[in-house]
């Protein structure tokens, strides 16, 4: 059973920081690339960041570049999204997703094979 479980969301003031975590099974962690997406009700899901196997090729949406950092922890089979200088526009449900090819980095959500349930991030002004 493939599982992706997000955690770390919450309420933070503008300018603050949060670290999201995407816990995966060991198989998924070693065999898949992982991405973060976010979605606001009534809007399309938006790509945030992605990382390939072994931490290679981190890639970011322009809207978060320089503020967010994606990383992988082999010891914990977890992918993190460190979010700094948060803005109210970052408010969304954040999802992690896994692609069966560990080297594919894509911003296209439908190409990902597995999804977590999401964690809410709310940034107050």
Phi, psi and omega in degrees: 000123179280131178226133170234124183234116179271150174206169174103356178289170179166194180255130181217152177280155177305137184092349181276187184227153171216154173237117176270149178233142176237102180277133183232168170287158181301323180297314180296318185298320185274343189246000187226150163278155185232140179227160170245135173234166175217155182213134174256139179308131178087357180239163178287152175297140187239132175293140179244304184198159178211157181213140182270180180304140177072010180086010182284154169054049174299138185222139187231149168292148181302328185292342182241354183301132182089346179246327183251149177225128177258140181208165180235141175246109180297322183297327184251004184044047184230143173251134183249153170231104178275123184241118179242165179048049184294146181238155178306331180291348177277354179298126183181171165271128182257132181239143168257152185217151181236140177250138184295337176267117187291351183250357181278128171242114181221146178268359185269107184307312182301343179282345180277145190264333184225147182223148171273183183272344177098156175221136185278133172240125179235124180247118181268148181269000000 
